[in-house]
Amino acid sequence: MTDKLLNHRAEGPTSAPPLLLGPSLGTSTKLWDKVAPELSITHRVVRWDLPGHGGSPAGLIGPGATVGDLAELVLASADSLGIERFAYAGVSLGGAVGLHLAAHHPERVSSLAVICSSAHFNGAGPWRERAELVRREGLAGLAETANSRWFTPGFTVPELVDDHRNAAPEAYAACCDALAAFDIREDLSRITAPTLLIAGREDPATPPAHLREIADAVPGSSLTEIAGASHLAPAERPEAVLAALRAHFGGYAERGMEVRRQVLGDTHVDRAQARQSPFTARFQDFISRYAWGEIWTDPTLSRRERSMITLTALVAHGHYDELAMHLRAARRNGLTVEEIGAVLLQTAVYCGVPAANSAFATAQRVLAEEEAAEQD
């Protein structure tokens, strides 16, 4: 099965929100070496290799391949890892894959960053010529010009140049075919995922104007230009790229903390934050990101409905301290005293009378405290 999947490298906690990182043509997962380890502190980072690059089999694509074909390979890799919905960042061809995914598979992409890329790559002619050249002569000659195409003068990353030289010519040429056929300009307005565009100001391949074109067409998107960066910005200016990606993809924790305060109240959250120690900090971050930033923000269920489900689950497992906290939250989410009583009565049937008896005792105390507080 692995010979039918893209090679990938996963880093970070499996419980963290997934973030897929896509490479540019001629590179490998090494493109992200100075960025991915930092991103993996808060995300489950998955870097992937293009067919015939790094560790990916060359036979995954052939002549006439499209960016859509590459996107399907990325989805297959995500499926193999049990990843349903993910944030995505990609460079150049990897960025084009991200645009295709966000436009044609919006249910899979939660947030998008497109780096040194384009909605079209300057017409089909030059890419078809490059594909023919590579099929005829291989990659040795083309790799000699990698530094001038990828980096500002005097800068290089030898490992990436080696990746270029060692890529499988037939797969590289097929990727050129994909770039030749790519033009997603008419579909950009369909993208609904929060989108960040990052341009290298010194990039000759996809200059800032290409990223501005995307930013102007994708609703609500934003554009960052990085000084001193050419085409492979994550390798040349990793600090600047990391700062931009952290700000863009950090929304889970920020939104989670906002919702947590809305549901549980400032007093409770402030108390929890005050008790936080280096030992518990990662758990608090997990709660903010996962429970509050992803689950409680999912619009499929209302907050009232989530409160009813949560009360039932807490009664079932006998978590009465947590039940008290969520009884207060349920009132904040609009449940009446009568509705809370009905939920607890339902638990008597399905969770057991002793559990419901303890739950009613907890609820009576909490509701009395709430009533007294309102009268004060």
Backbone hydrogen bonds, N-H to C=O, Kabsch-Sander energy under -0.5 kcal/mol:
donor,donor_aa,acceptor,acceptor_aa,energy
4,K,1,M,-1.9
5,L,2,T,-1.5
9,R,47,R,-2.4
11,E,45,V,-2.8
16,A,13,P,-1.3
19,L,44,R,-2.5
20,L,87,A,-2.8
21,L,46,V,-2.6
22,G,89,A,-2.8
27,T,24,S,-1.8
31,L,28,S,-2.0
32,W,29,T,-1.8
33,D,30,K,-2.1
35,V,32,W,-1.7
36,A,32,W,-3.1
38,E,35,V,-0.6
39,L,35,V,-1.9
40,S,36,A,-2.2
41,I,38,E,-1.4
42,T,39,L,-1.2
43,H,39,L,-1.3
44,R,17,P,-2.1
45,V,11,E,-2.0
45,V,43,H,-1.1
46,V,19,L,-2.7
47,R,9,R,-2.7
48,W,21,L,-1.7
49,D,7,N,-2.4
52,G,56,S,-0.9
53,H,50,L,-2.1
56,S,53,H,-2.5
60,L,57,P,-1.0
61,I,58,A,-1.1
65,A,62,G,-1.2
70,L,66,T,-1.6
71,A,67,V,-2.5
72,E,68,G,-2.0
73,L,69,D,-1.6
74,V,70,L,-2.0
75,L,71,A,-2.4
76,A,72,E,-2.2
77,S,73,L,-1.9
78,A,74,V,-2.5
79,D,75,L,-2.8
80,S,76,A,-2.0
81,L,77,S,-1.1
81,L,78,A,-0.6
82,G,79,D,-1.5
83,I,78,A,-2.9
84,E,82,G,-0.7
86,F,108,R,-3.0
87,A,18,P,-2.4
88,Y,111,S,-2.2
89,A,20,L,-2.6
90,G,113,A,-1.8
91,V,22,G,-1.5
92,S,115,I,-2.3
94,G,23,P,-1.0
94,G,91,V,-2.4
96,A,92,S,-2.2
97,V,93,L,-2.1
98,G,94,G,-1.6
99,L,95,G,-2.2
100,H,96,A,-2.3
101,L,97,V,-2.6
102,A,98,G,-2.6
103,A,99,L,-2.0
104,H,100,H,-2.8
105,H,101,L,-2.7
108,R,105,H,-2.2
109,V,105,H,-0.8
110,S,86,F,-2.4
110,S,108,R,-0.6
111,S,86,F,-0.6
112,L,194,P,-3.0
113,A,88,Y,-2.2
114,V,196,L,-2.8
115,I,90,G,-2.9
115,I,113,A,-0.5
116,C,198,I,-3.1
121,F,182,F,-0.7
128,R,124,A,-2.3
129,E,125,G,-2.3
130,R,126,P,-2.1
131,A,127,W,-2.5
132,E,128,R,-2.2
133,L,129,E,-2.4
134,V,130,R,-2.7
135,R,131,A,-2.3
136,R,132,E,-1.7
137,E,133,L,-3.3
138,G,134,V,-2.1
143,A,139,L,-2.5
144,E,140,A,-0.8
144,E,141,G,-0.7
145,T,142,L,-1.3
146,A,143,A,-1.4
149,R,145,T,-1.4
150,W,146,A,-2.2
151,F,147,N,-2.6
155,F,152,T,-2.0
160,L,157,V,-1.2
161,V,157,V,-1.7
162,D,158,P,-2.4
163,D,159,E,-1.8
164,H,160,L,-2.0
165,R,161,V,-2.2
166,N,162,D,-2.2
167,A,163,D,-0.8
167,A,164,H,-0.8
168,A,52,G,-2.5
172,Y,168,A,-2.7
173,A,169,P,-2.7
174,A,170,E,-1.6
175,C,171,A,-2.0
176,C,172,Y,-1.9
177,D,173,A,-2.0
178,A,174,A,-1.8
179,L,175,C,-2.1
180,A,176,C,-2.4
181,A,177,D,-1.7
182,F,178,A,-0.8
182,F,179,L,-0.6
184,I,119,A,-2.5
187,D,184,I,-1.6
188,L,184,I,-0.7
188,L,185,R,-0.8
190,R,187,D,-1.8
191,I,188,L,-1.6
196,L,112,L,-2.4
197,L,222,S,-2.8
198,I,114,V,-2.7
199,A,224,T,-2.8
201,R,199,A,-0.6
201,R,226,I,-2.2
202,E,229,A,-2.6
203,D,200,G,-1.9
210,H,207,P,-2.1
211,L,207,P,-0.9
212,R,208,P,-2.6
213,E,209,A,-1.9
214,I,210,H,-1.3
215,A,211,L,-2.7
216,D,212,R,-2.5
217,A,213,E,-0.8
217,A,214,I,-0.9
218,V,214,I,-2.4
221,S,218,V,-1.8
222,S,195,T,-1.8
224,T,197,L,-3.0
226,I,199,A,-3.2
227,A,225,E,-0.6
229,A,226,I,-1.1
232,L,150,W,-1.9
233,A,231,H,-0.8
235,A,232,L,-1.2
236,E,232,L,-2.0
237,R,233,A,-3.2
241,V,237,R,-2.1
242,L,238,P,-2.9
243,A,239,E,-2.3
244,A,240,A,-2.0
245,L,241,V,-2.6
246,R,242,L,-2.8
247,A,243,A,-2.0
248,H,244,A,-1.9
249,F,245,L,-3.3
250,G,246,R,-1.3
251,G,248,H,-0.6
252,Y,249,F,-0.7
253,A,250,G,-0.5
254,E,250,G,-1.6
255,R,251,G,-3.3
256,G,252,Y,-2.4
257,M,253,A,-2.4
258,E,254,E,-1.9
259,V,255,R,-2.5
260,R,256,G,-2.8
261,R,257,M,-2.0
262,Q,258,E,-1.8
263,V,259,V,-2.5
264,L,260,R,-2.8
265,G,261,R,-1.6
269,V,265,G,-2.0
270,D,266,D,-3.1
271,R,267,T,-2.0
272,A,268,H,-2.3
273,Q,269,V,-2.7
274,A,270,D,-2.3
275,R,271,R,-1.5
276,Q,273,Q,-0.9
281,A,277,S,-1.8
284,Q,280,T,-2.4
285,D,281,A,-2.2
286,F,282,R,-2.3
287,I,283,F,-2.5
288,S,284,Q,-2.2
289,R,285,D,-2.7
290,Y,286,F,-3.0
291,A,286,F,-0.7
292,W,287,I,-2.2
293,G,288,S,-1.2
294,E,290,Y,-1.0
295,I,290,Y,-2.1
296,W,291,A,-2.3
298,D,295,I,-1.3
301,L,298,D,-0.9
306,R,302,S,-2.3
307,S,303,R,-2.3
308,M,304,R,-2.0
309,I,305,E,-2.2
310,T,306,R,-2.6
311,L,307,S,-2.7
312,T,308,M,-1.9
313,A,309,I,-2.4
314,L,310,T,-2.4
315,V,311,L,-2.1
316,A,312,T,-2.4
317,H,313,A,-1.5
318,G,314,L,-0.5
318,G,315,V,-1.0
319,H,314,L,-2.3
320,Y,318,G,-1.5
323,L,319,H,-2.0
324,A,320,Y,-2.1
325,M,321,D,-1.6
326,H,322,E,-2.4
327,L,323,L,-2.0
328,R,324,A,-1.6
329,A,325,M,-1.7
330,A,326,H,-2.3
331,R,327,L,-1.8
332,R,328,R,-1.8
333,N,329,A,-2.0
334,G,331,R,-1.4
335,L,330,A,-2.5
340,I,336,T,-2.3
341,G,337,V,-2.3
342,A,338,E,-2.1
343,V,339,E,-2.2
344,L,340,I,-2.4
345,L,341,G,-2.2
346,Q,342,A,-2.0
347,T,343,V,-1.5
348,A,344,L,-1.1
349,V,345,L,-0.8
349,V,346,Q,-0.7
350,Y,346,Q,-1.6
351,C,347,T,-3.2
352,G,347,T,-0.9
356,A,352,G,-2.1
357,N,353,V,-2.9
358,S,354,P,-2.1
359,A,355,A,-2.1
360,F,356,A,-3.0
361,A,357,N,-1.8
362,T,358,S,-2.2
363,A,359,A,-2.8
364,Q,360,F,-2.8
365,R,361,A,-1.8
366,V,362,T,-2.5
367,L,363,A,-3.0
368,A,364,Q,-1.7
369,E,365,R,-2.1
370,E,366,V,-2.4
371,E,367,L,-2.4
372,A,368,A,-2.3
373,A,369,E,-2.2
374,E,370,E,-1.9
375,Q,371,E,-1.8
376,D,372,A,-1.7
